[in-house]
């Protein structure tokens, strides 16, 4: 019974989304961004420092990582905690909203990984047909 209730709560009609399109767009600007998703996935295992996130994500510039973390914090997806030790450092973790987002898009990431060879083959076929 509870599983059905959860399933029905997760189903949203296209009409509902379009009716609140501006809210959805705003959320997608942050949460559906490539770097945001990778940062949130890196934080799924627990609290990390800035450089730990940078190493885990790989390829992200200092500026982009900093901007993305600030936006995720602003949107209530990530917690930022200043630890006043010597030397002081900052720790990041997912909020409950962040955890819910990761739980929601983790299956999408799995599907992408599972089908990556087929996508690469499709791209190659397309590129050969459309030089």
Backbone bond lengths (Angstrom), bond angles and torsions (degrees), N, CA, C in turn:
res aa  C-N    CA-C-N  psi(-1)  N-CA   C-N-CA  omega(-1)  CA-C   N-CA-C  phi
1 X - - - 1.459 - - 1.531 110.70 -
2 X 1.342 115.40 -48.02 1.456 119.03 -178.38 1.532 110.91 -64.48
3 X 1.348 117.16 -37.19 1.459 120.48 178.24 1.523 111.33 -60.76
4 X 1.332 116.96 -41.56 1.471 120.72 178.21 1.519 111.06 -64.61
5 X 1.323 115.35 -40.31 1.466 119.42 179.75 1.526 109.46 -63.42
6 X 1.337 116.81 -45.56 1.456 120.11 178.02 1.523 110.83 -61.06
7 X 1.326 116.27 -42.51 1.456 120.45 179.68 1.522 111.12 -61.87
8 X 1.328 116.90 -43.10 1.465 119.47 -178.98 1.521 111.54 -69.61
9 X 1.335 117.11 -31.06 1.463 119.86 177.43 1.523 110.99 -68.44
10 X 1.324 117.23 -30.57 1.462 121.53 -177.85 1.519 112.64 -80.67
11 X 1.324 117.82 -20.29 1.460 120.76 -179.60 1.524 109.40 -78.57
12 X 1.304 114.76 125.16 1.457 121.04 179.34 1.518 106.61 -128.61
13 X 1.300 116.07 132.45 1.465 119.18 -179.52 1.524 110.17 -77.01
14 X 1.317 115.04 157.13 1.465 120.34 176.03 1.522 109.90 -59.00
15 X 1.325 116.72 -36.59 1.463 121.55 178.71 1.527 110.43 -60.13
16 X 1.346 116.65 -45.39 1.468 120.46 179.61 1.526 111.22 -60.87
17 X 1.328 115.74 -42.46 1.463 120.23 -179.92 1.521 110.26 -65.06
18 X 1.325 116.61 -47.69 1.464 120.39 -178.09 1.519 112.20 -65.70
19 X 1.326 116.28 -31.33 1.460 120.70 178.20 1.532 110.72 -65.60
20 X 1.314 115.92 -29.86 1.462 121.15 179.78 1.528 110.21 -114.63
21 X 1.312 116.53 35.41 1.461 122.41 -172.88 1.522 113.16 -55.37
22 X 1.317 117.72 -39.56 1.467 118.73 -177.75 1.524 111.10 -65.19
23 X 1.329 117.41 -39.96 1.467 120.35 177.05 1.520 111.27 -65.54
24 X 1.312 116.21 -41.13 1.463 121.11 179.96 1.526 110.08 -65.05
25 X 1.324 117.21 -44.34 1.466 121.07 178.61 1.518 111.23 -59.15
26 X 1.314 116.59 -44.82 1.465 120.90 -179.62 1.524 110.28 -60.81
27 X 1.318 116.58 -46.22 1.466 120.35 179.51 1.523 110.99 -63.98
28 X 1.332 116.92 -43.52 1.462 120.66 -179.45 1.523 111.93 -63.61
29 X 1.335 117.50 -33.56 1.460 119.92 179.87 1.520 110.95 -56.23
30 X 1.304 116.93 -35.49 1.456 120.49 -179.87 1.515 111.73 -94.75
31 X 1.307 116.95 -56.90 1.457 121.15 -168.79 1.522 112.83 -72.17
32 X 1.316 118.50 -37.04 1.461 120.88 -176.43 1.526 112.88 -88.21
33 X 1.300 117.67 3.81 1.454 122.50 176.27 1.535 109.28 -68.24
34 X 1.324 116.76 142.86 1.466 121.34 -178.40 1.519 112.05 -54.22
35 X 1.330 116.88 -50.41 1.462 119.24 -177.00 1.520 111.00 -66.99
36 X 1.316 117.47 -37.76 1.467 120.43 178.78 1.518 111.01 -60.14
37 X 1.322 115.91 -45.97 1.461 119.48 -178.66 1.527 110.70 -62.99
38 X 1.327 117.07 -42.73 1.462 120.14 179.74 1.526 111.34 -66.61
39 X 1.319 116.97 -39.24 1.465 120.71 177.48 1.521 110.12 -63.72
40 X 1.333 116.71 -46.43 1.468 119.62 179.60 1.520 111.08 -62.80
41 X 1.329 117.82 -39.70 1.464 120.45 177.00 1.523 110.97 -62.71
42 X 1.340 117.36 -38.65 1.468 119.88 179.01 1.525 111.36 -65.54
43 X 1.326 116.83 -31.10 1.467 121.18 -179.62 1.522 112.90 -85.07
44 X 1.316 116.70 -5.00 1.462 120.32 -179.01 1.530 111.31 -60.85
45 X 1.321 116.86 -32.30 1.464 120.14 -177.97 1.526 112.94 -82.11
46 X 1.328 117.44 -8.73 1.459 119.99 177.52 1.517 112.92 140.15
47 X 1.310 114.88 -169.86 1.462 123.08 -176.65 1.526 110.93 -67.78
48 X 1.338 115.38 136.75 1.460 121.37 177.95 1.520 110.26 -136.30
49 X 1.324 115.12 153.25 1.455 121.17 171.53 1.530 109.02 -84.74
50 X 1.324 115.61 166.79 1.463 122.59 -177.20 1.530 111.62 -52.23
51 X 1.341 117.16 -53.71 1.467 120.17 -177.00 1.522 112.54 -66.81
52 X 1.321 117.47 -28.48 1.463 120.33 175.85 1.533 110.09 -67.23
53 X 1.326 115.74 -40.03 1.470 119.93 176.47 1.524 109.22 -64.50
54 X 1.321 116.70 -45.08 1.468 121.83 -179.14 1.524 110.73 -57.92
55 X 1.335 116.91 -44.83 1.466 120.55 178.49 1.529 111.47 -67.10
56 X 1.330 116.34 -41.75 1.472 120.28 -177.83 1.524 111.36 -64.62
57 X 1.322 116.49 -41.50 1.466 121.14 -176.86 1.529 110.54 -77.02
58 X 1.315 116.99 -44.83 1.461 121.35 178.52 1.520 113.08 68.52
59 X 1.335 116.13 134.73 1.456 120.89 174.16 1.513 116.46 81.95
60 X 1.314 117.83 -4.34 1.463 120.78 -179.35 1.528 108.90 -90.56
61 X 1.324 116.53 137.97 1.464 120.24 178.46 1.529 109.77 -74.92
62 X 1.319 115.27 159.46 1.472 121.02 177.82 1.529 110.19 -56.37
63 X 1.329 115.07 -46.94 1.468 120.15 -177.29 1.527 111.44 -62.44
64 X 1.325 116.40 -46.46 1.467 120.61 -177.98 1.526 110.99 -65.40
65 X 1.325 117.13 -41.18 1.462 120.87 178.80 1.522 110.14 -63.07
66 X 1.320 116.64 -46.12 1.461 121.16 179.58 1.527 111.43 -61.06
67 X 1.330 116.98 -46.77 1.472 121.19 179.20 1.525 111.39 -61.46
68 X 1.317 116.19 -43.24 1.461 120.41 -176.98 1.521 110.67 -67.70
69 X 1.328 117.33 -42.51 1.468 120.11 178.08 1.528 111.00 -62.31
70 X 1.329 116.93 -40.83 1.471 120.13 177.91 1.525 111.05 -62.29
71 X 1.331 116.71 -43.08 1.463 120.57 -179.73 1.526 110.98 -66.62
72 X 1.321 116.94 -41.15 1.466 120.38 178.28 1.529 110.74 -64.51
73 X 1.327 116.09 -37.98 1.469 119.85 176.40 1.528 109.96 -66.40
74 X 1.314 116.82 -44.62 1.470 122.06 -179.71 1.524 111.53 -59.13
75 X 1.330 115.98 -37.88 1.463 121.09 -178.44 1.528 113.27 -85.08
76 X 1.328 116.93 2.06 1.461 119.89 176.43 1.508 114.77 78.22
77 X 1.327 116.48 21.41 1.462 121.22 -178.34 1.526 111.12 -95.42
78 X 1.336 115.95 -30.79 1.463 122.48 -177.24 1.524 109.15 -127.22
79 X 1.328 115.54 140.65 1.466 121.90 171.92 1.517 108.63 -94.85
80 X 1.323 116.61 139.32 1.461 122.73 174.73 1.518 106.85 -117.24
81 X 1.326 115.84 125.61 1.463 119.89 -177.76 1.524 109.27 -127.01
82 X 1.343 115.91 121.86 1.453 121.50 175.23 1.519 107.97 -83.49
83 X 1.324 116.81 121.44 1.464 122.18 179.54 1.523 107.08 -101.26
84 X 1.319 115.06 113.72 1.470 120.91 -174.40 1.527 110.52 -88.80
85 X 1.318 114.21 75.64 1.456 121.29 174.33 1.520 106.60 -119.23
86 X 1.299 117.03 179.82 1.461 120.17 174.96 1.514 108.56 -106.47
87 X 1.274 120.11 113.05 1.459 126.92 -7.73 1.532 111.02 -77.60
88 X 1.309 115.24 154.16 1.468 120.52 177.43 1.530 108.57 -68.06
89 X 1.319 115.74 150.80 1.464 120.04 176.77 1.523 109.57 -149.63
90 X 1.316 115.09 168.46 1.463 121.54 -178.91 1.521 108.58 -115.09
91 X 1.328 115.25 138.59 1.460 121.49 177.05 1.525 109.08 -118.85
92 X 1.306 115.64 144.55 1.458 121.90 179.25 1.522 109.45 -121.01
93 X 1.324 115.12 143.85 1.463 121.08 176.17 1.523 108.58 -148.65
94 X 1.323 115.41 162.20 1.462 120.21 177.59 1.520 110.40 -78.93
95 X 1.299 116.96 142.65 1.464 121.87 169.59 1.530 106.87 -82.81
96 X 1.308 116.62 178.61 1.469 119.04 176.80 1.531 110.43 -63.19
97 X 1.334 116.85 -34.45 1.470 120.11 176.05 1.528 109.77 -64.16
98 X 1.324 116.42 -44.18 1.461 120.92 178.51 1.517 112.16 -60.79
99 X 1.332 115.98 -42.63 1.467 120.10 178.13 1.521 110.81 -62.48
100 X 1.328 116.12 -41.27 1.463 120.50 179.08 1.533 110.94 -64.51
101 X 1.328 116.22 -39.85 1.469 120.05 177.84 1.526 111.04 -63.19
102 X 1.327 116.68 -45.74 1.465 120.31 179.51 1.523 110.23 -61.77
103 X 1.324 116.65 -43.25 1.468 119.93 177.73 1.523 111.26 -59.87
104 X 1.328 116.19 -34.95 1.467 120.51 -178.28 1.526 112.09 -74.91
105 X 1.346 118.53 -40.25 1.461 118.20 -176.36 1.518 114.22 -96.17
106 X 1.323 118.68 -6.23 1.467 120.53 176.86 1.532 112.06 -58.25
107 X 1.347 119.44 -41.76 1.471 118.54 176.62 1.534 112.67 -62.22
108 X 1.323 117.42 -34.30 1.461 120.92 176.90 1.528 110.18 -63.77
109 X 1.327 116.41 -44.92 1.465 121.04 178.96 1.529 109.75 -61.42
110 X 1.333 117.16 -43.02 1.461 121.36 177.66 1.528 110.61 -59.73
111 X 1.324 117.02 -44.46 1.466 121.49 179.48 1.523 110.77 -62.21
112 X 1.317 117.17 -41.15 1.466 121.53 178.40 1.525 110.03 -62.24
113 X 1.329 116.51 -47.23 1.465 120.08 179.89 1.527 111.43 -63.54
114 X 1.315 115.90 -42.47 1.466 121.26 -178.45 1.527 111.29 -62.17
115 X 1.319 117.25 -33.89 1.466 121.74 -175.58 1.525 114.08 -104.85
116 X 1.312 117.99 12.02 1.467 120.75 -173.77 1.525 112.91 -61.78
117 X 1.334 118.23 -36.25 1.470 119.87 179.00 1.526 111.06 -66.96
118 X 1.330 116.44 -40.50 1.461 119.97 179.00 1.529 110.85 -66.43
119 X 1.317 116.96 -37.90 1.467 120.87 178.19 1.526 109.79 -65.22
120 X 1.332 116.70 -43.81 1.468 120.31 178.73 1.527 110.65 -61.57
121 X 1.329 117.15 -41.31 1.470 121.07 178.56 1.527 110.81 -65.58
122 X 1.329 117.25 -41.53 1.468 121.14 178.61 1.523 110.60 -63.34
123 X 1.317 117.02 -40.76 1.467 120.28 178.18 1.527 111.24 -63.26
124 X 1.326 115.08 -42.26 1.461 119.05 179.93 1.528 110.42 -62.98
125 X 1.348 116.91 -44.84 1.468 120.38 177.95 1.529 110.67 -59.68
126 X 1.321 116.06 -45.25 1.466 120.67 -179.63 1.527 110.33 -61.15
127 X 1.328 116.30 -47.67 1.464 120.45 -178.22 1.527 111.77 -62.31
128 X 1.337 116.55 -34.00 1.463 119.86 177.49 1.527 111.36 -69.35
129 X 1.329 116.93 -34.71 1.464 121.34 -179.78 1.524 113.02 -82.43
130 X 1.320 116.89 -23.02 1.472 122.13 -176.55 1.533 109.89 -128.50
131 X 1.338 116.25 71.65 1.481 118.82 -176.96 1.505 113.95 -67.17
